[in-house]
Amino acid sequence: MSDSRPPIFDDGGGLPDVSRSRLRTDADDPVSAERTEWDRDNDDWDGPNYLVRRAIVVALVVAIITLAAVLVGRIIGNDDSGSGSSFANANWNHVVTVDNNAGTVIITNPQGEETNRFRFGLSALADTEVIGSTLISVDADALAVVPLDAEAKITAANDVTTVKIASTGTLLRPSGSAQTVVAQNTSSERLVMAHGPTGEVIDTLATDPVPGARYDLANARTEPDGRHVLVTDTGNFQSVLFSFDRDKPSFFPGLALAVNDDIVVTAVNVGTNANVAVFDHTGEPGVSARTSSVRAGMISNDKVILVGIDGNILGLALSDGDITELGSLSIGTVEFGDVATRGDRLIVVGELGTALIDADGTIVTELPGARPTTSGIDELAPRRTTCLTVEREAASELAVIKFETGEVEAEALASPDLLGAVDGCQPIIPTSAGYLSLTAEEVSPVILAGDVIAISPDSGTIGVEQSNRLKLVPRATANAADDADVVEPVDVGRSGRQIFFAEL
């Protein structure tokens, strides 16, 4: 199948070709020599044809990094470079650095001036997140929730919520939102949840603990705001809804499938069939139906979109429980599915690829051979607002896909380890020779010295570790305009700390 799209790697001739000896090519066929494995093996695919025309040679990137003496662009990005979405905030005006060993937090403004410094009672931090203006951290013995302020004094005694828990040392986010994090104890029978935008906390030990509970966070579900968390309790063969809007949990039969502000959907798989049931948040039953074994679900306006293990897409009407056949996927046996944080796209992963389904049950795109990347906040499920990043491991290819249209936004020969902003459309990719910037306009080396350790939520600023210091540099590439303003790096403290961006 021909690809009429202009090549993403078209740099106007400024970048040399790279040897593709690692890929199957025919040296006597110039067309074959310019095609990746993704293109050649899948000419008959209905999904996007990932055509990668150019790559970066090691010598070029090393020379750029070595000789770069100026930094181009602005440190603070404007709204135009943000996500343009209401599902997460891409704005920031302060930098938060955290010393994991001592538990010290330092807040600086974009000019590098320290405006606040405090300790919040935990040390030897195992995991830390900043969501909105809230810092959430966990060590081996406790979880702490800290409301951040640019200048006001913050003390552990008066301002910090601390919950004692012998945790696994990891903060996980339920599928469907980036707003809530969860810590679990080592036996998985207790959860402590923190809602970033409000700082609210739920401790399952203090609500209505169930003997023998074993919470499966890998399959926890929530809605875009992250206020209602539906978790499968494998120890008691049920699902439990924990809500920041209610005092007590609710209990439901079956596996957690989907949740929104009003209803819960669970499934009980029996052999090759499933009993799918809808409830309100109090546990009152609604409609139900019997279908083939279900692997993914999404609540829409008037129905529940269901995807079976065989790839069949069904619609369960919320009014009367009728089942409608909506389509069929071609990605092999379906393994799992996650609702995007925008709430109206279902990301379905099968043994042969990934698909996007919209709120009507229509297939937006199918991506043969591809799987979502799992870096950063995408560890258990994709959580970017506008774009999905997928990899094809066999060919070491990466592609950025628009949620709205399913079109390819950018692509490159690169590893799946990346740093992404809120929208997910402009990742930065580490390579053996430096860093690549992927945007819809270009794929280009990033001009900087040091190691990238953070990217701002609007994707316009990079946090780097350089000469034992932490610095903010603009996202400048080799193709930046010659007349762009020159901005010096901003020093935000010594190395050995984590960098976060916050709007305070």
N, C-alpha and C positions, 0 to 999 in steps of 0.2 A: 504494500500500500504506500503510495507516494506521500510525502510530507511537504505541504506547501508553506509551512511556517518558516520564517527566517531563522537561521541557526542562532541559538542563544550565545554561542561562543564567537559570533561574528564581531571582531574587534576592529574592523577596518584595515586589517593587515598588520596591526601593530604587535601581534603575538605570534611567535613561531609555532610551527607544527611540532607535535611531540611524537616520538616513536610509539607505536601501538603493538610492539612485539608480544605483549602479554595477552593480546586479543587475537582471535582467529581472523586473519586477513589474507587476501590473495594479492601478493606483490605485483602481479601483472594486471590487476584490475583496479584502476584508480578510484572507482566508485566504492569498491569493496574496502579499500584501504582507509577510507574516511568514515566507515560505518562502525558503530559499536556493536557489541553482542546484542544489546537490547534491540537495535534496529533490525539486524539480520535475522535473528531467530524468530521474530514476531511480526513479519510483514502483514500477516492476516489478522492482527488484533484490532478490535474495535476501539481500544483505549488509545491514549496519546502515544505517538512514536517518539521515544526519547532520543533525539538526534544530537549528538555531541560532536561538534566540528573542530573544536580547538582545545588545547590544554596548555598548561604553563610548564616550561622546562625549569629544572632546578636552578641552573645558573642564573636565569633572569631574575627569579624571585630573591635569591640570595643577594644579588647585586643591588636590587632595589632596597632591600632591608638594610644592607650595610651602608649605602650611600645616602639614605633618607635623612636629611638634616632639618627639614621643616615639616610641620603638620598642617594639613589643609582642612578648611571647613570650620564649623562652629562646634563648641563643646556641647551646648544645649540644643537639642533638636526642637523644631516647632511642631504644631499639631499636624501639619501636612505629612510629616514623616511617621506619624503614629499609626495606630491600627484602624482608626476611623470606626471603631466598634464600641458599643456600650457595654459589652460583656466583661471587659477588663480595662483598667486604667493604664494608658501608655504615657501619662504625664509624670514628670518628676522634677523636683527642685532641690533635693538634698541627697548626699551620699552617706550611707551607713556602713561603717567597717566594724567587723566583729573579730575579736581575738578569741579563738576557740579554747585556748589553754587557760586563760584567766577569766573569761566571761566579760571582758571589757567591751563596751560599745562606744564608738566615737562617731559623732554626726558632724559633717562639714557641709558648707554651702558649695555651689558649683565653682567658686573661685578658690576652693581649697582651705578656706578659713574655718577653723574648728568652732562650732557653736554650742556643742554639748558633749559631755562625757560622763559615763556612769557604769556601774556594775549592777547586775540584777540578781545575783545570788547563786547562779549556777556556774560551774567550772568544768573543765574537760568536756566541752560541748561536743556532742556526737552529730547533731544536725541542727541547722538553723534556716529559717525562711523569714522573709519580710513580705507581707501582703498588705498593700495599701499603706497605712501608717501604723501597722502592728508588727512587732517582732515576735516570733514564736520559736522557741528553742527547746532542745531536749538533751539531757545527759543520761547517764545510766540509772539515775535515781528519781528524776523529776522532769516535768514539763513546765515551762514558764511562758506566760503571755505578757508582753510589755507594750503599752501604748507609747509610741514615740512622739517626741516633741522637739522642735528645733532648738529651743532655748530653756524651757521650764525644767526645773530640777526634777529628776526621776530617782526615786529610791525603791529598794526592794521591799521595804516594809509597807510603804503607802501606795505604790503604784503598780506593783507586779503581782499577777495572779500565778501562784505556784501550786501544782498538783503533784503529789508524790506518786510515782509509778516506776516500777522496775521495768523499764521499757526495753525494746529491742534496739533503741538508739537511732531509729529512722522515722522521719516524718513522711507519711504517705498521703496522697490526695485521691479522694474517690473519683471515679470516672464521671465526667460530665461538667466539671468545674475546676477552676484554679483558685477558688476563694477559701477553701477549707482544707485543713491538714489534720491528720489523725496519727496519734501514737498508740501503739498496742503493747501490752506487757508480753513477757517472754512465752507465756502459755497461750496467748491469743484469746484469753477469756475476758479481758478488760480493755476498753478503749477510752482514750481521752481525745476529744475533738475540739478544735479551736477554729472559730470563724474569723478570718482575717479582717474584713471590713468593719466589724463591730467589736472584736475582741472577746466575744462570748465563748464560754467553755461548757462542754458536756462531758461529764465523767460517768461512764456506764455503771460504775460501782455505786454511785449516789442516786441513780434513777430507779431502776427496778431490775437488779441483777438476776440473771437466770443461771442456776447451777448447771455446770457442764457445758457452758457456752464455748464455742470455738469460732471466732469471727474471721471470715475470709475477706481481708481487705483488698486482695487482688481483684475481687469481683464486686466491690462496693459501688453503689450508684448514687448520684445526686443530680440536682438540676443546676442551671447556670449560676444561680446566686449562691449555691452551696449551703443552703439552710436546712435541707431535708436529706438525710443520709440513710440510704437503704442498704443494709449489710446482710449477707447470708451467714447464718449461724449453723455451721455444718455439724456441730455437736448435738444440736437438737432438731435438725432437719427442718429449719424454718428461716424466715427472713424477719429482720427487726428494723423498724423505722425509728431513727433518732432525729428529732426536730428541734431546732433552736427556737421555734415558736410554740412548743408544747412542753409541759413539765415532765411527762412520762412517755416512754416508748410505746409503740404498737407492734403487735406480733401477727405474722401472716404465714400460712403454709407455703412451702415451696422455695425455690431459688429466687433471689433478687434479680429482676429483669429491667424495670424502669420505674422512674418516679418523677413527679412534677409537683407544683404547688398544691394540687388537689387530690391526686390519686396515686396509687401504688399498683404495679403490675408484677405478678410472680408467675413462675412456671414450675410444674411438677412433671418431669420427664419420666415416662413409663415405657421402657423398650424403645420403639421407634416413634412413639406418640408423645404428646404433651397435653396436660391440662393447664390452660392459661386462664388466670383469674385476675379481675380488677377489683380493688377495694378503695374506700376513701381512707384518709389518714387515721381515723379512729378504729379501723378494722371492719367497718360495715361492708358487706360484699356488694359488688355491682355485677356486671356482665361476666360471663366466662365462656370458654369454648374449648373444644378438643381439636388439636392440629397435629401435624407431624412434629417431631422433636425440634425444639426451638433453641437457637443459639444467640439471638440478638433481638432487641426490641427498642422502640422509640415511641413516646407518646406524642401524637399530633393533635390538631384541633378537635377532630370528631372521631378519631380512631387511634388504634395502636398499631404501628408498623411492626410486623414480626418477620424474622428471617429464619427459615428452617435450616437444618443441618445439610440439606441437599441444595440449598441456594434459592428455594422458592420464597418469594416475597408475598406476604399476606397482609390484609387489612382487617383488624377486629373492630367492628363498629361499636362505639361506646354507648350508642342509643339502644341497640337491641341484641348485640352480640353476634350479628351475622359476620361470616368470614367471606372476604373477597380476594380472589387471586389477582395480584398486581404486577407480577413479573417473575423473572428467574435470572439468577446470577450465573456467570460462567467462570467462577473462581475456585472451582473444586469444592471439596468438603469444607463447610463453614466451621471455623474454629471459635471465633468470638466476635463481638461487636461493641463499639463504644459510641455514645452520643457526643458530638462536638460541643464545645462550650457555648456556641451560638444557639444551640438547642434545636436546630432544624436540619441537621445532617447526621445520618447514621453511617459510621465508618465500620465496614464489615471486612474482616480478614479471613481468607480461606487458604487452603493449602497451595493454591495456584495463583494467588494475587489478592488485591484489595479493591473494594468498591465503595463508592459514595452513593447514598440514597437520600432523597429529599423528603420533606414532610408529607408529600402526597404518595410516597412509595415509589416514585419514579427513579430509575437509575440515572444518576448524574454522570458517572463515568465508571469504567472498570480499568484497573491498572494491573495487567498481567505480570506475574513474577515479582511484584513489589510488595513491601511491607512497611508500615509506619516506623519511623525512627523512634528511639526511646531515650534520647538524651535529656538531661535536666528535668523540667517539670512534666515531660512526656514519658516518664519512667513506666507508668502502668497504663497510660492511655494518652492519646493526643489531646493537648489543652491549648492550642493556639487559636486565635479568634477568626482569622481570615484565610490562612493557608495551612495545608497539610504537607509535611515533608516525608517522602518515602524513599526507600533504598531498594536497589536490586543488588543483593550481596554478591551474586555470582559474577557480575560484571563490574563491581565496585562503582556503581552509578547512583547518583542522588538526584531527586527531582522535587521541586516545590510546586504543589498543586493548589489551585484556587478552589476553595470550598463552594463558592457560588456557581461556578461554571464547570469545574472539573478540568479546566485547561492547565497546561504546563506554564508556570510562571517563570521558572528558571531551572537549569539542570547543569550537572558537572560530573566529571570523574572524580569522586572523592569518597572518603569514609563517612559512615553515618554519625560520627561524633561531631556535634555542632553546638554553637551557641545561637539561640534564637530570641527575638524580642516578642512582645505581646502578640503581634499579628502573625508571626511565623513566616512572613513572606520574604525576609531579607536576612537569612542566616549567615554566620561567619563560620568557615570550615577550616580546622587545622589540617595542615599537610606536613610532609617531611621537610618541606622547604619554606614554610611560612604559613600565611593564612590567606584564604580566598574569601572574597565578598560576593555573595550571590544576590542579584537583584534582577528585576524584569528587564532592565536596560543593559546590564553587562555582568560578566563574570570576570573579576579582576583581582590581582594581588592587593592586599591591604598594606599600606605603608606604615610600618611601625617597627620599633625595636623592643623586644621583650616578649613576655608570654601573656596572651589574652586570658583573663580569668573571669570577666563579666561583660555583659552588654546591656545597655540601658533599655528600658521598656519601649522607647520609641525608635530604637536601633541606631540612633545617631551618634552615640558615644560609646567608647570602649574603655573598660578598666583593664590596665596591664600591670604586670609586675616587671620592674625594670631597675637594675642596679640596686636591689634590695629596698626599693621604694614602690609604693602603689601610686599609679598615675592615671589620670583621665586624659584620653586623646580622642580627637574627632575621628569619625569613620572616614578616613581618606584613602583613596585608591590610586593606582598608577595612572588612571585616566581622568583625574580631577582637573577642573578648569585651571588654566594658567593664571587667571586673574582672581582666583579665590583668595579670601582673606587668610592670612597666616596666623595660626593660633598656637601658642606654646602649650606644652603639657601642663596639667594641673596636678600638683603633688597633694595626695590625701593621706599620707602617712607611711609608716614603715611596712615592709612586706610581712608575710606570715599571717595576714588577716583576710577574711572574706569581704567582698564588696557587694553591697546591695544599693539599689536606687529607690527612693521613696518620695512621695509628695506629702510634705509636712506643712 
